[in-house]
């Protein structure tokens, strides 16, 4: 599992360029089917539009990609939308840009710039986040050591997901990959080995980004 960027969720905005009205809708999609279904929903919503152009990238390494010009000159709509996703290193996302023609032709270069610009505005509307893999570590300690352990975790910005209080205190901690060894060694030293450590898989932690 590796870090990757995606959109926070649904986003929509619009822009008028040379009397043509552009509407962009963006959404998260974890499969090609999700993306295609979203595109079809937008097409039905804007069935009277001149064009509903789209692109999506799916998979942590962008394994599934598709761009559709929907009647615009080849390479002037779908590809600029797709390149906007690539430029921002976004995956698991779909963008649909709807155009209502306003009577002024933009030319190939104008269309490429327009669709790329509107797609970028759509990403801003949807919001971007980075999904960072963390190891789930379970720490079990006696009550007399709980304060020491908790203070260390807080002061070093480790994520305490959950705390259980029973015969011992159990802390569920999310640790960014490659920091696990350092944490375990330090906690063991702080408690003179009077702690139990185990792992419980990998989870993603989301960090909101600005674009």
Helices and strands as residue ranges (DSSP letters): E 4-7, E 11-17, E 20-28, H 32-45, E 51-58, E 64-68, H 78-87, E 93-100, H 107-126, E 128-141, H 143-155, E 159-165, E 169-176, H 180-190, E 195-209
